[in-house]
């Protein structure tokens, strides 16, 4: 089965993880996705929100890097996740 997220077409059989996240930069410059719950509860001045994203990890991670589809706001991310859910039903 294939789904479309933003401008990306993704084959679900190749996916191991698909989740929403906050993409942050720590004070030391490290950029990483974190759970929305962690960001809401634990973020402080040492953490800067870069954007939100739907993160897709693939079975062949050694050959194919994870895909991070960015969204400018939480509302836009929620709309993107709703579109994914509609495709899965």
Number of C-alpha atoms within 10 A of each C-alpha: 9 12 16 13 15 13 7 10 10 16 12 15 10 15 15 12 12 16 13 22 24 27 24 21 17 15 11 8 11 9 15 12 20 15 13 17 11 11 18 10 8 9 14 10 7 11 18 17 14 16 18 26 27 23 18 19 17 20 14 12 12 8 8 10 12 17 15 18 19 20 20 11 13 16 11 14 21 16 13 21 17 12 15 17 11 10 13 11 5
